[in-house]
Each structure stands twice: as structure tokens, then as C-alpha cells.
Amino acid sequence: VILVRALGQGAPAEKDAGASAADEPATSAPVVGDEPVSTDNQGTAPVAGENPLEIVESGWSVSSGGYINYAFALRNNSDSVQVDFPRVTITGRSEDGAVVFAEDQVLDVIYPGQTIWWGFSAGNGNPPDSVEFAVTEPNDQDMSEAIGEPARFSVSNVSVVDSGYGMKSFTGEVTMDSEGDERIGMDSVAVVVVLRNEAGQVIYGNLSFVDGPAVGVSRSFEVSCYDPPEYATYEVHAKAW
């Protein structure tokens, strides 16, 4: 396991020099999700034993129940190799470094040069003092020459609804702009909401799923966020699932 990002509450992972502008904080508006990102001369095919995957941004916050909500952006630095079932381990630690919780999040597929966002909850009710996000080195059978491109989505008409009892709902529409050529059969869309503070740091993430629309067709969505922290901006990402 490599590329461990040890973060304080709500702090972002340090970005590499020359990171794409797509990794920069966005304004409170919908953004196109699941787009390939320029790798700025880092996008070379990995050599044997080299992990092409990198967490380029991440953050988290603790809920009133002691669980965390997190978000991370995972990038494939290869220019030719796709990775099936990439795995990220999320580890919460106490102040003395003891493990409070550990969970694996397995995604579906990430294409060369692509950056994908994921946000969800983790933990066991015991609030951590720090959280690490670590990318597991893919097995050889999960790495192959890319044979297609990801589906493209855009989001629109996003609004924030105060649902009461500490609940905020992020609603809108997701449209499939192109179908893509995923090898792994996926018929739904993961819609990920990312919250940032005034400094542009990721502080919260959550998601919901909707049935995948046909090309050119829109599908409405609602991502319910219970008791989210105070935030300055938000963004919405969408990917096939």
C-alpha cells in the first residue's frame, strides 16, 4: 500500500506540482463529472511494480454521531493503462496513532488520465483525530491496456434545499453526454456532492445513485446530507456505476 495521505480534520491532501486545473476548488455550481484530466507529462505507462493511481485531493469531517463523511479524488497517471476495481483504504486514528477504524472502498474502473471523485461515510461511531487515505497497488490482472473511454455526464439545475432536522438536500439533473465503452457493465450513475470551506479545502462528501439515462436524456437526483458542516462552496460530480 502506498501514497498514504494523513490529514487533520477537513484538511486537503497536498497537491503535486503541476496538478490540473480540474483539481482546483470549484464554485458553488454544478461541474461536469468523470472527465479525463491532463496529467502534465506525468501520464506515462507504469513500469512493473509501479502504482499509476494517486489520491490528488481529499478531506473529511466528523458528524455528531462520531462517524465521518469524506471525499477524495483519485487520478490514474498512466496514459495507456486502465485499472479495474481500484481500492482505497480509509483509516481513522486516535491522537496516539492507534487505529480507530479501517474500511476499504472499492471503485469500478478508472481510465488513463482520468480523475474520479467519491464521497461517503465511514467509521464506527468513535470519532478519529486523523484520517489516512491509502491507494492499494493494483494486481496485474486488474491492469490492462485501455480499450475504451468513460461515459460522460453533465449536471445542471442544481439547488440546495433545507429539508429540516439538520438535513440539506442537493438536487438537480444529470445528463449522459456520451455512452462510453466501459468493460464492466454499469447501469446506474453515482452522483457525488463535495463540500469545501472558505480556504477551498474538502470537508465533506456524500452520494446517491440514480438509474443511468440514455444518451442525451436527463435524470433528476437528490443527495441528502444529514447535519453537514458549514461550507463555503459545493460541487457535484457524476460517474457511471
HELIX and SHEET records of a PDB file:
HELIX    1   1 ALA A   21  ASP A   23  5                                   3    
HELIX    2   2 ASP A  140  ASP A  142  5                                   3    
SHEET    1   A 4 ILE A   2  LEU A   7  0                                        
SHEET    2   A 4 SER A 130  VAL A 135 -1                                        
SHEET    3   A 4 ARG A  87  ARG A  93 -1                                        
SHEET    4   A 4 VAL A  99  VAL A 106 -1                                        
SHEET    1   B 3 LEU A  53  VAL A  62  0                                        
SHEET    2   B 3 ILE A  68  ASN A  76 -1                                        
SHEET    3   B 3 THR A 115  ALA A 122 -1                                        
SHEET    1   C 3 VAL A 109  ILE A 110  0                                        
SHEET    2   C 3 VAL A  81  ASP A  84 -1                                        
SHEET    3   C 3 MET A 143  GLU A 145 -1                                        
SHEET    1   D 3 ARG A 152  GLY A 164  0                                        
SHEET    2   D 3 MET A 167  SER A 178 -1                                        
SHEET    3   D 3 SER A 218  TYR A 226 -1                                        
SHEET    1   E 3 VAL A 202  ASP A 211  0                                        
SHEET    2   E 3 SER A 188  ARG A 196 -1                                        
SHEET    3   E 3 THR A 233  ALA A 240 -1                                        
END                                                                             
